[in-house]
Amino acid sequence: MKTTVEINDNLLLQAKQLAAKRQQTLKSVLESALRQFLENNAESRLPFRLQKHSFRGNGLQPGITEGDWSTLREQIYEGRGG
């Protein structure tokens, strides 16, 4: 298939030089680079999964209730001017 793509002059020059050095066509160098880029960015990769880092203990400290963010924030910044 033929198509027209605008490429940075310096990038095209480097690709042409690499093709000449490897005794390949510019087409084969560009196809190889595009193929490698697509393989490295394929959606078939596993999605990021955050590891579980639970801690031991008996839950929240006395005086802190679940969802009581204002009290929690006060204790975190106590004595720190926050």
mmCIF file of the N, C-alpha and C atoms, coordinates in Angstrom:
data_MODEL
# 
_entry.id   MODEL 
# 
loop_
_atom_site.group_PDB 
_atom_site.id 
_atom_site.type_symbol 
_atom_site.label_atom_id 
_atom_site.label_alt_id 
_atom_site.label_comp_id 
_atom_site.label_asym_id 
_atom_site.label_entity_id 
_atom_site.label_seq_id 
_atom_site.pdbx_PDB_ins_code 
_atom_site.Cartn_x 
_atom_site.Cartn_y 
_atom_site.Cartn_z 
_atom_site.occupancy 
_atom_site.B_iso_or_equiv 
_atom_site.pdbx_formal_charge 
_atom_site.auth_seq_id 
_atom_site.auth_comp_id 
_atom_site.auth_asym_id 
_atom_site.auth_atom_id 
_atom_site.pdbx_PDB_model_num 
ATOM 1   N N  . MET A 1 1  ? 0.851   -1.169 0.000  1.00 0.00 ? 1  MET A N  1 
ATOM 2   C CA . MET A 1 1  ? 0.000   0.000  0.000  1.00 0.00 ? 1  MET A CA 1 
ATOM 3   C C  . MET A 1 1  ? 0.899   1.234  0.000  1.00 0.00 ? 1  MET A C  1 
ATOM 4   N N  . LYS A 1 2  ? 0.515   2.215  -0.751 1.00 0.00 ? 2  LYS A N  1 
ATOM 5   C CA . LYS A 1 2  ? 1.271   3.461  -0.782 1.00 0.00 ? 2  LYS A CA 1 
ATOM 6   C C  . LYS A 1 2  ? 0.531   4.511  0.019  1.00 0.00 ? 2  LYS A C  1 
ATOM 7   N N  . THR A 1 3  ? 1.309   5.331  0.723  1.00 0.00 ? 3  THR A N  1 
ATOM 8   C CA . THR A 1 3  ? 0.736   6.432  1.486  1.00 0.00 ? 3  THR A CA 1 
ATOM 9   C C  . THR A 1 3  ? 1.784   7.522  1.595  1.00 0.00 ? 3  THR A C  1 
ATOM 10  N N  . THR A 1 4  ? 1.361   8.699  1.979  1.00 0.00 ? 4  THR A N  1 
ATOM 11  C CA . THR A 1 4  ? 2.279   9.817  2.162  1.00 0.00 ? 4  THR A CA 1 
ATOM 12  C C  . THR A 1 4  ? 2.307   10.188 3.628  1.00 0.00 ? 4  THR A C  1 
ATOM 13  N N  . VAL A 1 5  ? 3.516   10.273 4.175  1.00 0.00 ? 5  VAL A N  1 
ATOM 14  C CA . VAL A 1 5  ? 3.698   10.625 5.577  1.00 0.00 ? 5  VAL A CA 1 
ATOM 15  C C  . VAL A 1 5  ? 4.778   11.685 5.653  1.00 0.00 ? 5  VAL A C  1 
ATOM 16  N N  . GLU A 1 6  ? 4.528   12.721 6.430  1.00 0.00 ? 6  GLU A N  1 
ATOM 17  C CA . GLU A 1 6  ? 5.558   13.740 6.644  1.00 0.00 ? 6  GLU A CA 1 
ATOM 18  C C  . GLU A 1 6  ? 6.428   13.310 7.810  1.00 0.00 ? 6  GLU A C  1 
ATOM 19  N N  . ILE A 1 7  ? 7.739   13.245 7.572  1.00 0.00 ? 7  ILE A N  1 
ATOM 20  C CA . ILE A 1 7  ? 8.701   12.810 8.583  1.00 0.00 ? 7  ILE A CA 1 
ATOM 21  C C  . ILE A 1 7  ? 9.737   13.906 8.764  1.00 0.00 ? 7  ILE A C  1 
ATOM 22  N N  . ASN A 1 8  ? 10.164  14.084 9.992  1.00 0.00 ? 8  ASN A N  1 
ATOM 23  C CA . ASN A 1 8  ? 11.217  15.039 10.309 1.00 0.00 ? 8  ASN A CA 1 
ATOM 24  C C  . ASN A 1 8  ? 12.434  14.753 9.428  1.00 0.00 ? 8  ASN A C  1 
ATOM 25  N N  . ASP A 1 9  ? 13.012  15.815 8.848  1.00 0.00 ? 9  ASP A N  1 
ATOM 26  C CA . ASP A 1 9  ? 14.135  15.658 7.917  1.00 0.00 ? 9  ASP A CA 1 
ATOM 27  C C  . ASP A 1 9  ? 15.297  14.883 8.533  1.00 0.00 ? 9  ASP A C  1 
ATOM 28  N N  . ASN A 1 10 ? 15.665  15.221 9.759  1.00 0.00 ? 10 ASN A N  1 
ATOM 29  C CA . ASN A 1 10 ? 16.793  14.559 10.412 1.00 0.00 ? 10 ASN A CA 1 
ATOM 30  C C  . ASN A 1 10 ? 16.490  13.082 10.675 1.00 0.00 ? 10 ASN A C  1 
ATOM 31  N N  . LEU A 1 11 ? 15.259  12.797 11.068 1.00 0.00 ? 11 LEU A N  1 
ATOM 32  C CA . LEU A 1 11 ? 14.859  11.415 11.323 1.00 0.00 ? 11 LEU A CA 1 
ATOM 33  C C  . LEU A 1 11 ? 14.898  10.598 10.032 1.00 0.00 ? 11 LEU A C  1 
ATOM 34  N N  . LEU A 1 12 ? 14.431  11.179 8.958  1.00 0.00 ? 12 LEU A N  1 
ATOM 35  C CA . LEU A 1 12 ? 14.459  10.490 7.667  1.00 0.00 ? 12 LEU A CA 1 
ATOM 36  C C  . LEU A 1 12 ? 15.896  10.247 7.219  1.00 0.00 ? 12 LEU A C  1 
ATOM 37  N N  . LEU A 1 13 ? 16.760  11.230 7.423  1.00 0.00 ? 13 LEU A N  1 
ATOM 38  C CA . LEU A 1 13 ? 18.168  11.081 7.059  1.00 0.00 ? 13 LEU A CA 1 
ATOM 39  C C  . LEU A 1 13 ? 18.809  9.930  7.841  1.00 0.00 ? 13 LEU A C  1 
ATOM 40  N N  . GLN A 1 14 ? 18.518  9.861  9.134  1.00 0.00 ? 14 GLN A N  1 
ATOM 41  C CA . GLN A 1 14 ? 19.063  8.776  9.957  1.00 0.00 ? 14 GLN A CA 1 
ATOM 42  C C  . GLN A 1 14 ? 18.561  7.418  9.474  1.00 0.00 ? 14 GLN A C  1 
ATOM 43  N N  . ALA A 1 15 ? 17.291  7.354  9.114  1.00 0.00 ? 15 ALA A N  1 
ATOM 44  C CA . ALA A 1 15 ? 16.723  6.097  8.616  1.00 0.00 ? 15 ALA A CA 1 
ATOM 45  C C  . ALA A 1 15 ? 17.374  5.697  7.295  1.00 0.00 ? 15 ALA A C  1 
ATOM 46  N N  . LYS A 1 16 ? 17.607  6.662  6.420  1.00 0.00 ? 16 LYS A N  1 
ATOM 47  C CA . LYS A 1 16 ? 18.266  6.374  5.140  1.00 0.00 ? 16 LYS A CA 1 
ATOM 48  C C  . LYS A 1 16 ? 19.697  5.892  5.359  1.00 0.00 ? 16 LYS A C  1 
ATOM 49  N N  . GLN A 1 17 ? 20.393  6.528  6.294  1.00 0.00 ? 17 GLN A N  1 
ATOM 50  C CA . GLN A 1 17 ? 21.772  6.124  6.590  1.00 0.00 ? 17 GLN A CA 1 
ATOM 51  C C  . GLN A 1 17 ? 21.818  4.708  7.160  1.00 0.00 ? 17 GLN A C  1 
ATOM 52  N N  . LEU A 1 18 ? 20.883  4.389  8.034  1.00 0.00 ? 18 LEU A N  1 
ATOM 53  C CA . LEU A 1 18 ? 20.822  3.046  8.608  1.00 0.00 ? 18 LEU A CA 1 
ATOM 54  C C  . LEU A 1 18 ? 20.520  2.015  7.524  1.00 0.00 ? 18 LEU A C  1 
ATOM 55  N N  . ALA A 1 19 ? 19.602  2.353  6.638  1.00 0.00 ? 19 ALA A N  1 
ATOM 56  C CA . ALA A 1 19 ? 19.260  1.441  5.542  1.00 0.00 ? 19 ALA A CA 1 
ATOM 57  C C  . ALA A 1 19 ? 20.487  1.182  4.663  1.00 0.00 ? 19 ALA A C  1 
ATOM 58  N N  . ALA A 1 20 ? 21.235  2.226  4.357  1.00 0.00 ? 20 ALA A N  1 
ATOM 59  C CA . ALA A 1 20 ? 22.432  2.067  3.526  1.00 0.00 ? 20 ALA A CA 1 
ATOM 60  C C  . ALA A 1 20 ? 23.484  1.229  4.250  1.00 0.00 ? 20 ALA A C  1 
ATOM 61  N N  . LYS A 1 21 ? 23.662  1.499  5.535  1.00 0.00 ? 21 LYS A N  1 
ATOM 62  C CA . LYS A 1 21 ? 24.649  0.764  6.332  1.00 0.00 ? 21 LYS A CA 1 
ATOM 63  C C  . LYS A 1 21 ? 24.314  -0.730 6.385  1.00 0.00 ? 21 LYS A C  1 
ATOM 64  N N  . ARG A 1 22 ? 23.029  -1.047 6.484  1.00 0.00 ? 22 ARG A N  1 
ATOM 65  C CA . ARG A 1 22 ? 22.586  -2.447 6.574  1.00 0.00 ? 22 ARG A CA 1 
ATOM 66  C C  . ARG A 1 22 ? 22.302  -3.067 5.205  1.00 0.00 ? 22 ARG A C  1 
ATOM 67  N N  . GLN A 1 23 ? 22.476  -2.268 4.173  1.00 0.00 ? 23 GLN A N  1 
ATOM 68  C CA . GLN A 1 23 ? 22.181  -2.690 2.805  1.00 0.00 ? 23 GLN A CA 1 
ATOM 69  C C  . GLN A 1 23 ? 20.740  -3.189 2.701  1.00 0.00 ? 23 GLN A C  1 
ATOM 70  N N  . GLN A 1 24 ? 19.840  -2.364 3.250  1.00 0.00 ? 24 GLN A N  1 
ATOM 71  C CA . GLN A 1 24 ? 18.409  -2.639 3.202  1.00 0.00 ? 24 GLN A CA 1 
ATOM 72  C C  . GLN A 1 24 ? 17.726  -1.464 2.517  1.00 0.00 ? 24 GLN A C  1 
ATOM 73  N N  . THR A 1 25 ? 16.488  -1.667 2.161  1.00 0.00 ? 25 THR A N  1 
ATOM 74  C CA . THR A 1 25 ? 15.718  -0.561 1.604  1.00 0.00 ? 25 THR A CA 1 
ATOM 75  C C  . THR A 1 25 ? 15.196  0.310  2.745  1.00 0.00 ? 25 THR A C  1 
ATOM 76  N N  . LEU A 1 26 ? 14.910  1.554  2.433  1.00 0.00 ? 26 LEU A N  1 
ATOM 77  C CA . LEU A 1 26 ? 14.311  2.452  3.416  1.00 0.00 ? 26 LEU A CA 1 
ATOM 78  C C  . LEU A 1 26 ? 12.965  1.881  3.862  1.00 0.00 ? 26 LEU A C  1 
ATOM 79  N N  . LYS A 1 27 ? 12.237  1.310  2.914  1.00 0.00 ? 27 LYS A N  1 
ATOM 80  C CA . LYS A 1 27 ? 10.939  0.706  3.230  1.00 0.00 ? 27 LYS A CA 1 
ATOM 81  C C  . LYS A 1 27 ? 11.076  -0.365 4.309  1.00 0.00 ? 27 LYS A C  1 
ATOM 82  N N  . SER A 1 28 ? 12.050  -1.243 4.180  1.00 0.00 ? 28 SER A N  1 
ATOM 83  C CA . SER A 1 28 ? 12.197  -2.327 5.159  1.00 0.00 ? 28 SER A CA 1 
ATOM 84  C C  . SER A 1 28 ? 12.599  -1.794 6.529  1.00 0.00 ? 28 SER A C  1 
ATOM 85  N N  . VAL A 1 29 ? 13.417  -0.757 6.568  1.00 0.00 ? 29 VAL A N  1 
ATOM 86  C CA . VAL A 1 29 ? 13.808  -0.155 7.849  1.00 0.00 ? 29 VAL A CA 1 
ATOM 87  C C  . VAL A 1 29 ? 12.597  0.482  8.516  1.00 0.00 ? 29 VAL A C  1 
ATOM 88  N N  . LEU A 1 30 ? 11.806  1.222  7.751  1.00 0.00 ? 30 LEU A N  1 
ATOM 89  C CA . LEU A 1 30 ? 10.619  1.871  8.314  1.00 0.00 ? 30 LEU A CA 1 
ATOM 90  C C  . LEU A 1 30 ? 9.581   0.843  8.756  1.00 0.00 ? 30 LEU A C  1 
ATOM 91  N N  . GLU A 1 31 ? 9.378   -0.204 7.959  1.00 0.00 ? 31 GLU A N  1 
ATOM 92  C CA . GLU A 1 31 ? 8.433   -1.250 8.349  1.00 0.00 ? 31 GLU A CA 1 
ATOM 93  C C  . GLU A 1 31 ? 8.875   -1.937 9.644  1.00 0.00 ? 31 GLU A C  1 
ATOM 94  N N  . SER A 1 32 ? 10.155  -2.215 9.741  1.00 0.00 ? 32 SER A N  1 
ATOM 95  C CA . SER A 1 32 ? 10.686  -2.862 10.941 1.00 0.00 ? 32 SER A CA 1 
ATOM 96  C C  . SER A 1 32 ? 10.499  -1.977 12.171 1.00 0.00 ? 32 SER A C  1 
ATOM 97  N N  . ALA A 1 33 ? 10.789  -0.695 12.022 1.00 0.00 ? 33 ALA A N  1 
ATOM 98  C CA . ALA A 1 33 ? 10.637  0.242  13.144 1.00 0.00 ? 33 ALA A CA 1 
ATOM 99  C C  . ALA A 1 33 ? 9.175   0.363  13.559 1.00 0.00 ? 33 ALA A C  1 
ATOM 100 N N  . LEU A 1 34 ? 8.283   0.455  12.591 1.00 0.00 ? 34 LEU A N  1 
ATOM 101 C CA . LEU A 1 34 ? 6.857   0.568  12.895 1.00 0.00 ? 34 LEU A CA 1 
ATOM 102 C C  . LEU A 1 34 ? 6.338   -0.718 13.538 1.00 0.00 ? 34 LEU A C  1 
ATOM 103 N N  . ARG A 1 35 ? 6.774   -1.855 13.022 1.00 0.00 ? 35 ARG A N  1 
ATOM 104 C CA . ARG A 1 35 ? 6.360   -3.143 13.590 1.00 0.00 ? 35 ARG A CA 1 
ATOM 105 C C  . ARG A 1 35 ? 6.814   -3.262 15.051 1.00 0.00 ? 35 ARG A C  1 
ATOM 106 N N  . GLN A 1 36 ? 8.061   -2.891 15.313 1.00 0.00 ? 36 GLN A N  1 
ATOM 107 C CA . GLN A 1 36 ? 8.588   -2.951 16.676 1.00 0.00 ? 36 GLN A CA 1 
ATOM 108 C C  . GLN A 1 36 ? 7.812   -2.014 17.597 1.00 0.00 ? 36 GLN A C  1 
ATOM 109 N N  . PHE A 1 37 ? 7.504   -0.815 17.129 1.00 0.00 ? 37 PHE A N  1 
ATOM 110 C CA . PHE A 1 37 ? 6.739   0.139  17.930 1.00 0.00 ? 37 PHE A CA 1 
ATOM 111 C C  . PHE A 1 37 ? 5.360   -0.419 18.265 1.00 0.00 ? 37 PHE A C  1 
ATOM 112 N N  . LEU A 1 38 ? 4.695   -0.990 17.283 1.00 0.00 ? 38 LEU A N  1 
ATOM 113 C CA . LEU A 1 38 ? 3.356   -1.538 17.507 1.00 0.00 ? 38 LEU A CA 1 
ATOM 114 C C  . LEU A 1 38 ? 3.383   -2.732 18.459 1.00 0.00 ? 38 LEU A C  1 
ATOM 115 N N  . GLU A 1 39 ? 4.389   -3.580 18.336 1.00 0.00 ? 39 GLU A N  1 
ATOM 116 C CA . GLU A 1 39 ? 4.503   -4.729 19.242 1.00 0.00 ? 39 GLU A CA 1 
ATOM 117 C C  . GLU A 1 39 ? 4.744   -4.278 20.679 1.00 0.00 ? 39 GLU A C  1 
ATOM 118 N N  . ASN A 1 40 ? 5.562   -3.244 20.849 1.00 0.00 ? 40 ASN A N  1 
ATOM 119 C CA . ASN A 1 40 ? 5.871   -2.746 22.191 1.00 0.00 ? 40 ASN A CA 1 
ATOM 120 C C  . ASN A 1 40 ? 4.691   -2.028 22.829 1.00 0.00 ? 40 ASN A C  1 
ATOM 121 N N  . ASN A 1 41 ? 3.733   -1.619 22.041 1.00 0.00 ? 41 ASN A N  1 
ATOM 122 C CA . ASN A 1 41 ? 2.590   -0.877 22.561 1.00 0.00 ? 41 ASN A CA 1 
ATOM 123 C C  . ASN A 1 41 ? 1.277   -1.623 22.350 1.00 0.00 ? 41 ASN A C  1 
ATOM 124 N N  . ALA A 1 42 ? 1.363   -2.919 22.175 1.00 0.00 ? 42 ALA A N  1 
ATOM 125 C CA . ALA A 1 42 ? 0.164   -3.724 21.942 1.00 0.00 ? 42 ALA A CA 1 
ATOM 126 C C  . ALA A 1 42 ? -0.722  -3.731 23.181 1.00 0.00 ? 42 ALA A C  1 
ATOM 127 N N  . GLU A 1 43 ? -2.006  -3.769 22.959 1.00 0.00 ? 43 GLU A N  1 
ATOM 128 C CA . GLU A 1 43 ? -2.966  -3.800 24.065 1.00 0.00 ? 43 GLU A CA 1 
ATOM 129 C C  . GLU A 1 43 ? -3.035  -5.174 24.715 1.00 0.00 ? 43 GLU A C  1 
ATOM 130 N N  . SER A 1 44 ? -2.316  -6.137 24.171 1.00 0.00 ? 44 SER A N  1 
ATOM 131 C CA . SER A 1 44 ? -2.376  -7.484 24.727 1.00 0.00 ? 44 SER A CA 1 
ATOM 132 C C  . SER A 1 44 ? -1.604  -7.608 26.040 1.00 0.00 ? 44 SER A C  1 
ATOM 133 N N  . ARG A 1 45 ? -0.907  -6.559 26.419 1.00 0.00 ? 45 ARG A N  1 
ATOM 134 C CA . ARG A 1 45 ? -0.206  -6.598 27.697 1.00 0.00 ? 45 ARG A CA 1 
ATOM 135 C C  . ARG A 1 45 ? -1.217  -6.719 28.829 1.00 0.00 ? 45 ARG A C  1 
ATOM 136 N N  . LEU A 1 46 ? -0.778  -7.328 29.901 1.00 0.00 ? 46 LEU A N  1 
ATOM 137 C CA . LEU A 1 46 ? -1.645  -7.431 31.064 1.00 0.00 ? 46 LEU A CA 1 
ATOM 138 C C  . LEU A 1 46 ? -1.849  -6.047 31.659 1.00 0.00 ? 46 LEU A C  1 
ATOM 139 N N  . PRO A 1 47 ? -3.047  -5.744 32.100 1.00 0.00 ? 47 PRO A N  1 
ATOM 140 C CA . PRO A 1 47 ? -3.281  -4.434 32.705 1.00 0.00 ? 47 PRO A CA 1 
ATOM 141 C C  . PRO A 1 47 ? -2.524  -4.315 34.024 1.00 0.00 ? 47 PRO A C  1 
ATOM 142 N N  . PHE A 1 48 ? -2.199  -3.090 34.386 1.00 0.00 ? 48 PHE A N  1 
ATOM 143 C CA . PHE A 1 48 ? -1.497  -2.840 35.642 1.00 0.00 ? 48 PHE A CA 1 
ATOM 144 C C  . PHE A 1 48 ? -2.368  -3.300 36.794 1.00 0.00 ? 48 PHE A C  1 
ATOM 145 N N  . ARG A 1 49 ? -1.754  -3.973 37.739 1.00 0.00 ? 49 ARG A N  1 
ATOM 146 C CA . ARG A 1 49 ? -2.490  -4.445 38.907 1.00 0.00 ? 49 ARG A CA 1 
ATOM 147 C C  . ARG A 1 49 ? -1.717  -4.028 40.148 1.00 0.00 ? 49 ARG A C  1 
ATOM 148 N N  . LEU A 1 50 ? -2.354  -3.250 40.983 1.00 0.00 ? 50 LEU A N  1 
ATOM 149 C CA . LEU A 1 50 ? -1.739  -2.777 42.208 1.00 0.00 ? 50 LEU A CA 1 
ATOM 150 C C  . LEU A 1 50 ? -1.643  -3.928 43.192 1.00 0.00 ? 50 LEU A C  1 
ATOM 151 N N  . GLN A 1 51 ? -0.456  -4.120 43.736 1.00 0.00 ? 51 GLN A N  1 
ATOM 152 C CA . GLN A 1 51 ? -0.267  -5.196 44.698 1.00 0.00 ? 51 GLN A CA 1 
ATOM 153 C C  . GLN A 1 51 ? -0.911  -4.833 46.024 1.00 0.00 ? 51 GLN A C  1 
ATOM 154 N N  . LYS A 1 52 ? -1.408  -5.846 46.701 1.00 0.00 ? 52 LYS A N  1 
ATOM 155 C CA . LYS A 1 52 ? -2.048  -5.636 47.989 1.00 0.00 ? 52 LYS A CA 1 
ATOM 156 C C  . LYS A 1 52 ? -0.968  -5.501 49.061 1.00 0.00 ? 52 LYS A C  1 
ATOM 157 N N  . HIS A 1 53 ? -1.023  -4.433 49.820 1.00 0.00 ? 53 HIS A N  1 
ATOM 158 C CA . HIS A 1 53 ? -0.066  -4.185 50.893 1.00 0.00 ? 53 HIS A CA 1 
ATOM 159 C C  . HIS A 1 53 ? -0.828  -3.908 52.178 1.00 0.00 ? 53 HIS A C  1 
ATOM 160 N N  . SER A 1 54 ? -1.498  -4.918 52.667 1.00 0.00 ? 54 SER A N  1 
ATOM 161 C CA . SER A 1 54 ? -2.245  -4.779 53.911 1.00 0.00 ? 54 SER A CA 1 
ATOM 162 C C  . SER A 1 54 ? -1.274  -4.790 55.079 1.00 0.00 ? 54 SER A C  1 
ATOM 163 N N  . PHE A 1 55 ? -1.723  -4.308 56.205 1.00 0.00 ? 55 PHE A N  1 
ATOM 164 C CA . PHE A 1 55 ? -0.886  -4.295 57.400 1.00 0.00 ? 55 PHE A CA 1 
ATOM 165 C C  . PHE A 1 55 ? -1.568  -5.093 58.495 1.00 0.00 ? 55 PHE A C  1 
ATOM 166 N N  . ARG A 1 56 ? -0.747  -5.539 59.424 1.00 0.00 ? 56 ARG A N  1 
ATOM 167 C CA . ARG A 1 56 ? -1.294  -6.294 60.549 1.00 0.00 ? 56 ARG A CA 1 
ATOM 168 C C  . ARG A 1 56 ? -1.791  -5.321 61.600 1.00 0.00 ? 56 ARG A C  1 
ATOM 169 N N  . GLY A 1 57 ? -2.683  -5.764 62.390 1.00 0.00 ? 57 GLY A N  1 
ATOM 170 C CA . GLY A 1 57 ? -3.182  -4.928 63.468 1.00 0.00 ? 57 GLY A CA 1 
ATOM 171 C C  . GLY A 1 57 ? -4.660  -5.152 63.677 1.00 0.00 ? 57 GLY A C  1 
ATOM 172 N N  . ASN A 1 58 ? -5.222  -4.288 64.476 1.00 0.00 ? 58 ASN A N  1 
ATOM 173 C CA . ASN A 1 58 ? -6.634  -4.415 64.819 1.00 0.00 ? 58 ASN A CA 1 
ATOM 174 C C  . ASN A 1 58 ? -7.456  -3.274 64.245 1.00 0.00 ? 58 ASN A C  1 
ATOM 175 N N  . GLY A 1 59 ? -7.054  -2.779 63.100 1.00 0.00 ? 59 GLY A N  1 
ATOM 176 C CA . GLY A 1 59 ? -7.831  -1.721 62.465 1.00 0.00 ? 59 GLY A CA 1 
ATOM 177 C C  . GLY A 1 59 ? -7.423  -0.339 62.930 1.00 0.00 ? 59 GLY A C  1 
ATOM 178 N N  . LEU A 1 60 ? -8.401  0.547  62.992 1.00 0.00 ? 60 LEU A N  1 
ATOM 179 C CA . LEU A 1 60 ? -8.146  1.943  63.336 1.00 0.00 ? 60 LEU A CA 1 
ATOM 180 C C  . LEU A 1 60 ? -7.837  2.110  64.819 1.00 0.00 ? 60 LEU A C  1 
ATOM 181 N N  . GLN A 1 61 ? -7.103  3.171  65.107 1.00 0.00 ? 61 GLN A N  1 
ATOM 182 C CA . GLN A 1 61 ? -6.779  3.481  66.498 1.00 0.00 ? 61 GLN A CA 1 
ATOM 183 C C  . GLN A 1 61 ? -8.026  3.937  67.231 1.00 0.00 ? 61 GLN A C  1 
ATOM 184 N N  . PRO A 1 62 ? -8.022  3.807  68.566 1.00 0.00 ? 62 PRO A N  1 
ATOM 185 C CA . PRO A 1 62 ? -9.161  4.292  69.348 1.00 0.00 ? 62 PRO A CA 1 
ATOM 186 C C  . PRO A 1 62 ? -9.404  5.777  69.070 1.00 0.00 ? 62 PRO A C  1 
ATOM 187 N N  . GLY A 1 63 ? -10.644 6.154  68.956 1.00 0.00 ? 63 GLY A N  1 
ATOM 188 C CA . GLY A 1 63 ? -10.989 7.546  68.686 1.00 0.00 ? 63 GLY A CA 1 
ATOM 189 C C  . GLY A 1 63 ? -11.175 7.860  67.216 1.00 0.00 ? 63 GLY A C  1 
ATOM 190 N N  . ILE A 1 64 ? -10.775 6.950  66.350 1.00 0.00 ? 64 ILE A N  1 
ATOM 191 C CA . ILE A 1 64 ? -10.935 7.139  64.909 1.00 0.00 ? 64 ILE A CA 1 
ATOM 192 C C  . ILE A 1 64 ? -11.999 6.164  64.432 1.00 0.00 ? 64 ILE A C  1 
ATOM 193 N N  . THR A 1 65 ? -12.999 6.697  63.759 1.00 0.00 ? 65 THR A N  1 
ATOM 194 C CA . THR A 1 65 ? -14.029 5.839  63.194 1.00 0.00 ? 65 THR A CA 1 
ATOM 195 C C  . THR A 1 65 ? -13.924 5.881  61.682 1.00 0.00 ? 65 THR A C  1 
ATOM 196 N N  . GLU A 1 66 ? -14.331 4.808  61.060 1.00 0.00 ? 66 GLU A N  1 
ATOM 197 C CA . GLU A 1 66 ? -14.249 4.733  59.609 1.00 0.00 ? 66 GLU A CA 1 
ATOM 198 C C  . GLU A 1 66 ? -15.053 5.859  58.980 1.00 0.00 ? 66 GLU A C  1 
ATOM 199 N N  . GLY A 1 67 ? -14.434 6.579  58.062 1.00 0.00 ? 67 GLY A N  1 
ATOM 200 C CA . GLY A 1 67 ? -15.106 7.676  57.384 1.00 0.00 ? 67 GLY A CA 1 
ATOM 201 C C  . GLY A 1 67 ? -15.024 8.991  58.130 1.00 0.00 ? 67 GLY A C  1 
ATOM 202 N N  . ASP A 1 68 ? -14.359 9.008  59.282 1.00 0.00 ? 68 ASP A N  1 
ATOM 203 C CA . ASP A 1 68 ? -14.219 10.236 60.072 1.00 0.00 ? 68 ASP A CA 1 
ATOM 204 C C  . ASP A 1 68 ? -12.948 10.961 59.632 1.00 0.00 ? 68 ASP A C  1 
ATOM 205 N N  . TRP A 1 69 ? -12.980 11.496 58.405 1.00 0.00 ? 69 TRP A N  1 
ATOM 206 C CA . TRP A 1 69 ? -11.785 12.079 57.805 1.00 0.00 ? 69 TRP A CA 1 
ATOM 207 C C  . TRP A 1 69 ? -11.302 13.332 58.513 1.00 0.00 ? 69 TRP A C  1 
ATOM 208 N N  . SER A 1 70 ? -12.193 14.136 59.039 1.00 0.00 ? 70 SER A N  1 
ATOM 209 C CA . SER A 1 70 ? -11.741 15.372 59.690 1.00 0.00 ? 70 SER A CA 1 
ATOM 210 C C  . SER A 1 70 ? -10.921 15.055 60.938 1.00 0.00 ? 70 SER A C  1 
ATOM 211 N N  . THR A 1 71 ? -11.351 14.081 61.733 1.00 0.00 ? 71 THR A N  1 
ATOM 212 C CA . THR A 1 71 ? -10.590 13.692 62.922 1.00 0.00 ? 71 THR A CA 1 
ATOM 213 C C  . THR A 1 71 ? -9.262  13.066 62.517 1.00 0.00 ? 71 THR A C  1 
ATOM 214 N N  . LEU A 1 72 ? -9.283  12.234 61.505 1.00 0.00 ? 72 LEU A N  1 
ATOM 215 C CA . LEU A 1 72 ? -8.065  11.597 61.024 1.00 0.00 ? 72 LEU A CA 1 
ATOM 216 C C  . LEU A 1 72 ? -7.067  12.646 60.538 1.00 0.00 ? 72 LEU A C  1 
ATOM 217 N N  . ARG A 1 73 ? -7.535  13.617 59.774 1.00 0.00 ? 73 ARG A N  1 
ATOM 218 C CA . ARG A 1 73 ? -6.669  14.679 59.268 1.00 0.00 ? 73 ARG A CA 1 
ATOM 219 C C  . ARG A 1 73 ? -6.078  15.491 60.410 1.00 0.00 ? 73 ARG A C  1 
ATOM 220 N N  . GLU A 1 74 ? -6.879  15.799 61.409 1.00 0.00 ? 74 GLU A N  1 
ATOM 221 C CA . GLU A 1 74 ? -6.387  16.550 62.566 1.00 0.00 ? 74 GLU A CA 1 
ATOM 222 C C  . GLU A 1 74 ? -5.264  15.793 63.267 1.00 0.00 ? 74 GLU A C  1 
ATOM 223 N N  . GLN A 1 75 ? -5.421  14.489 63.430 1.00 0.00 ? 75 GLN A N  1 
ATOM 224 C CA . GLN A 1 75 ? -4.391  13.701 64.106 1.00 0.00 ? 75 GLN A CA 1 
ATOM 225 C C  . GLN A 1 75 ? -3.122  13.586 63.268 1.00 0.00 ? 75 GLN A C  1 
ATOM 226 N N  . ILE A 1 76 ? -3.272  13.468 61.973 1.00 0.00 ? 76 ILE A N  1 
ATOM 227 C CA . ILE A 1 76 ? -2.100  13.368 61.098 1.00 0.00 ? 76 ILE A CA 1 
ATOM 228 C C  . ILE A 1 76 ? -1.262  14.637 61.183 1.00 0.00 ? 76 ILE A C  1 
ATOM 229 N N  . TYR A 1 77 ? -1.911  15.785 61.170 1.00 0.00 ? 77 TYR A N  1 
ATOM 230 C CA . TYR A 1 77 ? -1.194  17.055 61.138 1.00 0.00 ? 77 TYR A CA 1 
ATOM 231 C C  . TYR A 1 77 ? -1.012  17.683 62.516 1.00 0.00 ? 77 TYR A C  1 
ATOM 232 N N  . GLU A 1 78 ? -1.371  16.972 63.558 1.00 0.00 ? 78 GLU A N  1 
ATOM 233 C CA . GLU A 1 78 ? -1.262  17.505 64.916 1.00 0.00 ? 78 GLU A CA 1 
ATOM 234 C C  . GLU A 1 78 ? 0.189   17.897 65.208 1.00 0.00 ? 78 GLU A C  1 
ATOM 235 N N  . GLY A 1 79 ? 0.377   19.146 65.621 1.00 0.00 ? 79 GLY A N  1 
ATOM 236 C CA . GLY A 1 79 ? 1.708   19.643 65.946 1.00 0.00 ? 79 GLY A CA 1 
ATOM 237 C C  . GLY A 1 79 ? 2.545   20.024 64.748 1.00 0.00 ? 79 GLY A C  1 
ATOM 238 N N  . ARG A 1 80 ? 1.966   20.009 63.558 1.00 0.00 ? 80 ARG A N  1 
ATOM 239 C CA . ARG A 1 80 ? 2.720   20.328 62.340 1.00 0.00 ? 80 ARG A CA 1 
ATOM 240 C C  . ARG A 1 80 ? 2.225   21.609 61.680 1.00 0.00 ? 80 ARG A C  1 
ATOM 241 N N  . GLY A 1 81 ? 1.343   22.312 62.312 1.00 0.00 ? 81 GLY A N  1 
ATOM 242 C CA . GLY A 1 81 ? 0.866   23.572 61.749 1.00 0.00 ? 81 GLY A CA 1 
ATOM 243 C C  . GLY A 1 81 ? -0.087  23.405 60.592 1.00 0.00 ? 81 GLY A C  1 
ATOM 244 N N  . GLY A 1 82 ? -0.646  22.240 60.398 1.00 0.00 ? 82 GLY A N  1 
ATOM 245 C CA . GLY A 1 82 ? -1.504  21.994 59.248 1.00 0.00 ? 82 GLY A CA 1 
ATOM 246 C C  . GLY A 1 82 ? -2.919  22.050 59.624 1.00 0.00 ? 82 GLY A C  1 
# 
